[in-house]
Amino acid sequence: MDVAKMPNRLSTDEMSVDLEAALRFSNGVSQAPPVNKLTAREMESLIAISDTFLPSIQLNSANYSTSLQTFFSTSASMLGTPEVVGVYLSGKLQHVMLGLLRLGLWLLSTWYGTLILCGYKSMSSRFPYFHKFSQLELRRREEIMKSWSSSYIYLLRQLFVGVKFIVMLAHFTQLDENNENPTWKAIGYCGPDPDHVDRVKQSNESEQAQVDGLGPLHRTLVHLDSPIETLSKALAQARLSITSRPNPLPTIRCDVVVVGSGSGGGVVAGVLAQAGYKVVVLEKGHYHARNKLSLIEGPSLDQMYERNGLLATADMGVTILAGSTVGGGSAINWSASIRTPDKVMGEWREKLGLELFGSEAYEHALDVVCKRMGVHPDVEEESLNNAVLRRGCKELGYPVKNIPRNAPSDHHCGWCCFGCKDGRKKGTLETWLVDMVESGNGVIIPGSKAIRVIYENRGREKKVATGVVFEFENGWSGEKEKCMVEAKVTVVACGALNTPVLLKKSGLRNKNIGKHLHLHPVVMGWGYFPEKEARWDVDKNSYEGAIMTAMHTVVRDGYGAIIQTPSLHPGLFSVVTPWLSGEDFKWRMTRFARTAHLFTLARDRGEGEVDESGSIRYRMDGHDERNLKKGVEKMMRIIAAAGATEIGTVHKEGEKLDLRTASSHEFERFVRRMGRKRVTGLRTPVCSAHQMGSCRMGVRPETSAVDPKGETWEVQGLYVADTSVFPTALGVNPMVTVQAIAYCTALSVAEVLRRKVK
């Protein structure tokens, strides 16, 4: 077949689905809501724990506002937080620690279990001497919880970290009937972006605005859980037909099937569709149109993040954020668009033999993806966090760089971590996937989870990929349905946490699949900037303004560290905030709007792995921890120089320093002490927003999972195009690098397809 004669549109006879299976497709909106399945004993303990973390406290002064007094007097159980947590623990939370959490709750509902977990603090000098946890007074319960956080028994530290994480996240993200959280006013949070709320209201009055608000992809989405009439219409618009087939599964035929729609899969889909090849994109997440975004933390974490935003390593040592929606991480990331550092490219080329990096082809790929994303070096309005980083570095004479972003300079939304309200942040759903739509050669199937790559044995050693089996949920019956995509080439791009799982479940045995996982571990420091006492004029709250615009390098060697700024809305802010007592924690939360955070990120030598079940194990290298400690010390100096009245870290001990009264000697001692605090062992919350390396690229199958073109060593026609192919940790935000590698991989796939059709 001549490539030049290939049709520019999907033909009705080349892509098909089975009619009987299509008749079983249904509407997912009828799905029953999750329920709390915890026992009465477990709930009794959970209520007591929740009210220990967030008790009812009466403020003695009438000078406090009504909202503040209500915030302090309202306990977690009064807002129904234990019920929300119960839903999480009944199945929403998927973690190897779930069994331990529930066992701990059950033990605490008995006097002997409480004695085991709490020791002598659960005893009294009066009959009956031994008590279960819920019978202890608040002060005693707080002492017990605090002792868990620093216990020499690791399981108790895990129990503390796990329960604190889920209780705080639930409490500060749950919504009432007005889609508001009762704590917001007291902590100075406005909720969803007011500009977006106004825009949605206006769009409801304009038919054209409603169409624009759907975003550019709505024409190419095929929802397999739709009623048959809706499904037929969607398939017809995508040039697909429904025909009866004898195959065991309903089947869609195409040239390329791409699993994942993020910065890797989106690029591959766009490039190949524009080249004239028929592409099917499978995305396990769902599509969230601009006018359907809530821009509210709880629903956004639930709908757009991997495992509902409740993702952590097996030992709870690292909390992980990863996208799970159409557009993948590019839909919810912080816009940083940094080209692959020259030092890293040199290392990959010279030490690992990967000639692609530093070549003209790769430089061209970097130029192409930056142009397609509209990468811009400047921003008009920074967030409080970035202003603090920039000002502190200037005061100390530290160099600070602008972070290029895939958004125009006048786009400075602090809610982009929940999706972009106007599409001006150029993730793949606004760029490469749009290219696929405009070509007429591709469809996206949201809500479709790939469960197995299909391949044939052709000869003794030769295996050839023929497609993917995926599943989706039948909304009427609640049953899982399966479907198949047959393709000439299969591209897996479902991220460094999911790609190795899919490959392992598909039978691939290369020992490097799932190994060598890097997480770019992050630790944070904070400073308080009360409006009336700030030494410089900044009127932004901590959650407003462009999320990430400035960067400082801490350690400049090959495996160093950088300082950047996070996006923390109330839920995630509460998760990283130290807990010393219920009252202390609530006071810390009241400072939310004017507390600036910085983080230090290490290019990690330490490695982890992802097993076939998706469980993540990770061990930080000693070199990485030392770099993070250097970053902590430097963050304290930067925040102080920027004019904070108080500074501290997120270490479990919750130490802080009042700079209004501290001497220079006290400041130096504090900074050095913070720089010596242990990072590992659940002493400090460690986070990750970048995962890479779990199917790394190389020149030999003994040391890598894919070859320099991204093709797996074991199966021909099976490619990987996401951050899992990174040979090592990158050291900076990975979006540009993964798109450039995916662009090169797409060109390699195009060469293969050209040979197949000749």
N, C-alpha and C positions, 0 to 999 in steps of 0.2 A: 504494500500500500504506500503510495506516495504521500509524504508529509504535507506537501503543498496542497494536496487535494482533500485533506482531512476536513470534515465539516466543522464550521465554527459554532454550531449549536448541538445540543444533545439530541440524538435521534431517538425515535420512539421504539425502534427495534433493537437498539444496542444496550439499552438500560431498561430493566423490567423488574417487577415484583410479583410474587405469587398472589393471585386473587383471593384464595381462601384465607391465607394468612392476613391479607389486608383487611378482610371483613372482621377480623378479630381485633383490629386496632381500635383503641378507645380513648376517651377523654380523661386525662390525668387529673382534672380538677375535682373529680369525685373521690379522690383518695382520702381515706380517713386520717384525721390528724393524729400525731403521736400521743401516747398516753403514759401516765406515770404508773409503772408496774412494781414499784418498791413496796415491800411489806410494811405493815404498821410498825414493827420494831425498827426497821431501817429508817423510816420517816421520823420516828421519835428522836433518834440520834442525829439525823440530818437537821432537823429543826433546831436542836440544841446547839449544834456546831455552827449553823448559819447565824443564830442569834448571839453566839460568842464572837464571831467575826464582826458582825454588824448589830450590836445591841441597841436597845432603847435607852437613851441618855437624856436626862432633863437638864437643860441649861439654866443656871441660876440667875442670870441677868436678864432683865427685860429690854436691854439695849439691842439685843439681837433681832434680826428680821424674822418675820413669821415663817418664811421659807426655810431659814436656817434652823429655827427651833423645831420645825416639822421634820426636817432631815435628821436631826439628832434624836428626836423622840421616836422615830419610826424604826422598828427593828426589821431585819430581813424577813422574818415570818409574817409580819404585818403587811408586807407587800406581796406575799405569796412566793418569795424566792425559792424556798425549799421545794415547792411543787414544780417549778421550772427546772431546778436541778434534778429532781426525780425523773423528769422526762429525759434529760440528758443521760442519766445513768441507766435508763431503761432501754437503751438501744441507740440513741443518737450519738453517744460517745463510743468510738471504736478504738480501744486501746488495751494493751496487754495488762495494764494496771487496773482495769475495771473490776476484775474479780477481787483484787486486794481492797479497793475502795468499799465495795459492798460488804466484804467480810469484816472490814473495820467498823462499818456502821452497825452491823449485827452484834459484834462483840461489845460495842459501847452501849448496847441496849440491855446488857446483863452486868451484874455487879462483878462477876469474876473476869469477864472480858475487859471491863473498865479497869480493874486492878492490874491486868496484864499490860494494857496499853498505857495506863496513866500512873501506875505505881502508887506510892504512899499518898500522893495528893488527892486520890479518890477516897481516902479513908477519913474517918472522924473519930473523936474520942467518945462519942455517944452512940448508943444503940440505934440502928443496927450495924454501925461501924463501917460497913462496906456499902458503897452506893454505885448505881449506874450513872453514866455521864450526865443524863438529863436532870438528875436530882441534885447535882452540885451547884453551888452558887456561882454567879457570873465571875467573880474575882478568881475563884479556884479554877474554873474552866479556862479563863484567859492564861493563867499560869501554865496549865497543862499544854495548851496549844502552842504557847511560846517555847516551852521546853521541847516539843516535837520538832520545831523548826531548826534547832541546834543539836538535836540528839545524836549521840554517837552510833545509834542504830539507824542504818540507812533507810530501812522500811518506814520508820516513823517520819523521817524527813520527807520521803516520798508521799506519805499519807497527808502531811501538812501541805506540801506544795500542790498536790492534786486537788484536794478539797478547796483550798484557798482559790486556786485558779478558777474552778468552775462556779463556786459561790459568788465570787466578785464579778466575774463576767456576766453571769445570769442576772445579778442584782442591778447592775448599771446599764444593761442593754435591754431588759424586759420592757414591754410597752403596755400601756393601759388602753382603754377603748378609744382614746383620742390619738393613738399612736405617739404617745409621749411617755417619758420616764419621770416619775415623781421626784427624782433627785436632781434633775437638770437645772432647775432654777437656783437651787442652793449652791451648786458648784460652778455656776456661771456658764452653762452650756446652752446653746440655742437650739440644738437638735439638727434636723436636716438643713442644708443650705437654703436660707430664705429666698435667694434669687431663683433657685430651682423650684421651690414651692410656688412662687408667684408665676413662673413661666408655665408650669403645668396647669395652673388654674386658667391662665389666658389661653393655652392651647386647647383646652376643653371647649372653648367658645369658638374656635376656628377650625374648620375642617382641614385646611391646608396645613395648619400647625400640627394637627394630630397626625397627618401623614408624615410630615418632616420628623416628628418625634419618634416615629417607629425606627428610624435609622436606615442606613442604606442596605442592610442585609435581609430585610423582611421578605423580599421577593424570592429569595433563594433558599429559605428555610423549609425543610420538609419535616413535619411533626408526625412521627409514626404512631403516636398515641392519640391521634385525632379520629373523629368519626369518619366513616368511609367517604361521605360526600366531601368533607373538607380535605381529606387525604387525596382524593382523586383530583380535586382542583389544584392542590399544591404540586402534585406530580405532573399534571398537564402543563402548568406554568414553567416547570423545570424541564420540559420535554421528556418526561418519563411516562411510561404506560404501565397499566396493570394488566397482566396476562396470566393465565393459568399455566403453571409449570409442574413437571413431575418431580422436581428437586425436593429433597427432604426438608429444605428450609426455603423461605422466600428469598429471592436472590436479585441483587442489583449488580449489573455489569458495567465496568468502566475501564479506563486506562490506568488510573492511579487512585488508590484509596489512601487517605491520610488520616491517621488517628491522632487527633488533637488539633486545636485551632489557634494556639498561642503563637509566640514569637518564632517558633520553629515551623510548626505545621502550617500556620497561616502564610508564611513566605513561600513554602514549597507549593501550596495550593494555588496561590496567586500567580507565580512564575509559570507553572506548568499549564494552568488553564489559559493564560494569555498566549502560550505557545501553541494552543490548539488542541490540547489533550483533555479528555473528559475526566473530571475529578470528583470524587465523593469524599467529603470531610465528615468524620465521625467525632462528635464532641459529647462527652458524658455530662458536661454541665449544660445549662440552659441559656437562652438568649434573653438579655435584659435590655429592651429598647430604652432610648434616652428618656422618653416620657413615662416609662414604667419604673425607672430607678427610684428607690425610696430614699437613697442617700442617708439612711439611718443605720447605725452600726450593727445592731442585732440582726435584722433581716438580711443585711448585706453579707455579714459573715456566714450566715446560715445558707444563703443562696449562691454566693459567688466565690467562696473559699473552699479549699480542700478540707473534707471532713468537718464541714460547718465551722471552720476556724478553730476546731478543737484538736489540733495536731501537735504531737510532741514525740520525741524519741522514747524508746522503750523504758528508759530509766528516768524519764521526766526531766532530763538534764538540759534539753534544748526545746524551746517552743518554736514551732515552725509555721510560717505563713506562706501559702501557695494558692494560686488562682485555680478555680474550677468553674469555668463559664465560657461561653463563646468569646474568643479573644484571649483566653487563658490569663496568665499573669500580666500580659500587656494591657488588659482591661482594668486592672485594679492596682497596678504598681504606681510608683511615685515619680514617674516621668524621666528619671535620670537616664541619659543617653550618652554613654562614655565609650569612645572607640577602644579597641583592644590595645592595651599598653604595649609600647615597643619592646620593653624588657620581657614581657610575657611571650610575645610573638617570637622573640629571639630564642628564648628558652625552648619553646615548643619546636622550633625549626632546628636549632643546633644540637640540643641535648636529646631530643626525642625523634629527630629525623623526619619531622612533618614539614615537607617543603612548601606546602600550601601557605603557611603563615609567613608573612613578609614578602610574598610573591606579588606580582602585578595583578594577578587574578583576585587575590584576597583584598588588596588595596582598592581595587575597583568595586568589589562587593561591599566594602565599608562605605564607599562613596554613594553607591546606589541605595543602600538601605537608609543611610542618614538623609539623603535627599527625599526618599519616599516617605519617611516619617516626619519630614519638616523640622529636623533638629535645629534648635535655636540656642545661641549661647547666653542670652540675657533674659531677665524677668523684671517686670515693673514693680511688683509688690512681693517682698519676701515674707515668710512667716516669722513669728517671734523667735522660733528656734534658730532659723538661719541668720536672722539679724544678730542674735546673741553670738553665734559662732563667728560671724564676720567681724563684729565689733571687738570681741575678745581677742581674736587673732591680730587685729590691727593694733590694739593697745599693747600687746606683747611683742609685736614685730614678727609674728609667725606668718609664713606665706599662706594665703588662702586662694583657692581657685573657684571660678564659676563652674557649676555643673550644667552642661548642655542638656536641654530637655526636648522631648518630642511634642512640643506645644509652642504656640506663639508667645511673645514676651508679655502680652496683655492677658494671658490665661494664667490665673494664679488662684486656682480653686483648692481649698484645703480638704475637699471631700472626694478627690479623684481616686482615693483608695477604695471607694465604694462604686466605682464606675464614673465615666465622664458625662456630665449632664448635657453638654452641647456637642460632643464629638470632636472637640478641638484638640484633645490629647490623642495623638495618632497611634493608637494601638492597632493590632492587626485587623480588628473589626471595622476600622475606619480607613484602612489602607489596602493591604494585600488581599484580604478577603473581598473587599470591594472590587478589586481588579478581577477576581474570579467571577463575581456577579456580572460585571460589565462584559466579560468575555462570552457569557452565556454557556460556558462549558463546565459548570460545577454546581453542586448543591451541598448544603450543610445539614446534617441530621443531628440536632441537639437531643440531649437526653438518651444518647446511645453509648453504651459502655462496651468497648472491645474486650472480649473474653479469651480470644485465641487467634493467633495468626495461623493461616492454613498454608501448608506447603506440600509439594509432591516430591517423592524420591525418584529421581531420574538417573538411574545408574547407581553404582556402588557408593560413590562419595558425593554425588551431586544432589542437592536439595534446592528446589525452586519455589519461591513464594507465589501463591495464587490468590491470596486475598485474606479476609478477616471475617470471623463470626462475631457478631455483637448482640447485645441484649438491651431491651427497653422494657419499661413497666406498662402493663395493660391497666389503664386507669379504671376500667369498669370492674375487672375481676381482682386487681391487685397482683396478678400473676406476672412473672417474668416471661417475655416472649423473645425468641431468637430470630435473627435475620443474618443473611450472609451477603458480603460484597466480594465479587470476583474481580480481580484486577491483574493487569500485566506487571505492575510494580506496587509494592506495599511500603508505605513510609510510616514509621512509628514515631510520634512526636508528642507523647503524653507526659513529658516532664521527667526529671531525674528521679522522682519518687515512684512513678507509675510505669515508666517504660521498662525497667528491669523486671518488674512483676509480670507484665504481659509477656515479655520474651521468655521468662522462666516457665510460666504456665503453658507456653506454646511448645515447650520441649527443648529449647536451646540450652546447651550445656557448657558454653564457654565460661571458664572459671572467673572471668573478669566482670561478667554481668551481675550487677548489684553490688559489686565491690568498689572501693576507692571513692566513696561518696564524700564530697566536701560541702560544708554548710555556711562558710563565711560567718563564724560565730560573732555575735554582737553583745556588748554589755553597755549599760547606759549610766549617765550621770545627769543631775538636774540642778536647776537654780530657780529661786523664787524672785519674781520681779513685780512687787506690788505697784500698782499704777501711781499712787501718790508719792512713792519713795524712789522711783526709778531715776537713775542719774542721767538718763537720756530719753528722748521722746520716742516711744513706740506704742502705738495704740491698738496693736493687734492682740487678739487672744491666741493662746497656744495652738489652737486647731484651725486658725484662719491663715490664708495666704498660701503661696506656692510651697509645696511640701519639702522639696529638696533642691537647693540652688547653690549651696556652698560646700566646700570640702577642704580639709586640711590633712596633710600626710604626717603621720606620727613617726613611723619607722620606714626608712627608704630602702632597706635591703630587699632582696627578691621576695621574701616572705615577710612583709611588714604589716602595717596597720594604717587605717585612715580614720578620720573623724567626719561624720555626716550627721544628718538630723532625721528623726523619725516622724511618723504621723501617729499620734495617740489621741483617740477619742475616749470618752469616759471608761468604756469597758476594758480596753487594753491598758489604759492608764492605771486602772485599779489593779490589774493583774501584776504589773511590775512594781507597784508601790509597796514598800515594806510595811508589814503589819506587826506592831508591838502591842497594841491593845485596841479595843473597839473605839474608844474615844480618840486616841492618837490618830488612828487611821481616818476617822471621819474628818478631823481637822485637816489632815493632808489632802483629802479629797476636796475640801472647800477651796483649796488653792489651785485646783485643776486649771482654770482658765489663764492663770498667770505664772504657771510653772513651765519653764522651758527645759526641754530634754535634748541632749546630744548623745550620740552613741559612737563607740569605737568598734571598727570591724577589722577582723584579722583575715589575711589571706592564709588559710589554714594548711599546714602540713599534715595535721591530724586527719584521719580518715574514718569513715563509717561504712555501713552496708545496709542494703534493703533486702529482706528475704522474700520468699514467694508469697507470704501472707500480707506483705506490705509493712511489716514491723521494721522500725528504723533503729539501728544501733550506731552510736557514734562516740569516739573517744578523742578528746582534745589533746593535742601534742603540748609538751611542756614549753616549747618555743612559742606556740600560739598564746598560751596563757600569759607568758611574760610580756608579749607584745600588747595584749589586752590590758594588763596592769599598767604599762607605760601610758597607754591611751587614757586610762581612768585618771591617772595623775595629771595628764595634760588637760583633760576635760575640766577638771576642777579649777585649774589655773585660768582657762579660757572663760569659763562661766563667771568666775569671780571678777576677772578683768572687765567683763562686759557690764558689771554693775549690779549683780544679784545681791540681795540682802541676806539670803541663806543659800547654802550649797550642800549637796550630799550625793550619795550614790544610791543604787537600788539594792545594795547588799542587805541581807536579811536582818542585820543588826540595826539598820535604820539610822545610823549616825548622821548628824547634820551639824553645821557650823553657822552661827549667827555672825555675819561679817560686820555688822554694825558695832559689835562690842569686842570682837576677837582682835588680839594683837597680831603683829606680823609673825611672831614666833609660834603662836597658837595656830595660825593659818598654815605655816610650813609643816608643823607637826601633823596637822589634820590631813593635808594633802599627801604627805608621805605615807601616813597610816592607811589612807584609802587606796593608795597604790600598792600596798602589800596584802590587801584582803584577798582571800582565795576566791577564784572564779568558779572552779569546778566543785562537784560534790553537793550541788543544790544550795550553795552558799549565796549565790547571786543569780537572779534570773538571766539566762542566756537565751538569745533569740536568733532566728535565722529567717531571712526572706529570700535567700539565694541558695539553691541546691544544684549541684553539678557533679559530673565525673563518674556516675554510676554505670555507664556503658562507654568507657573512654575510648577515644580514637588513638590509633597507633599504627606501627608498621609491621607488627607481628601478632599473630593470634595468641601467643603465649603471654603477652603483656597488655593486650587490649581487646575490646569487644567488637569494634568496627574498624574498617580500613580507612585510609586517608580520604576516601570519597564518601564515607558514611555508610557503606554497605557492611552488613554483618559478615563475619568470617564463615559462618556455618551455612547460611541460606542465601542463595543468589536472589536478587530482586527484592530483598528485604533491607530497607535503609532505616537509619535512625537520624533524626534531625531536631534535636533539642539540646538543652544544657547538659544532658547526661553524657554527651560525646566529648566534653571538655577534657583535655588530657590531664590537667591539674586544676586546682582552684585558680580563679581569675584574678581576684584581688580588688575588683571594682564591680559596679553594677553590670549585669551580663546581657542586657537586652540587645545592644548593638552587636555584640560578639556572636550571640546565638543566631541573630538574623543574618549576619554575614556568612556564617558557616552554613546555615540552611540554604542561603542563596546559591552557594557553591555546590551544595548537595543537589539542589534542584537542577542545576545545569548538568550535573553528572547523570541524573535520572533521565533528563531529556535526551542525552546521547544514547542511553540504553533503549529508550522508546523509539528513537529514530531507527536504530538497527533492527528492532523487532518488527517494524511495519514495512521495511523495505522488501 
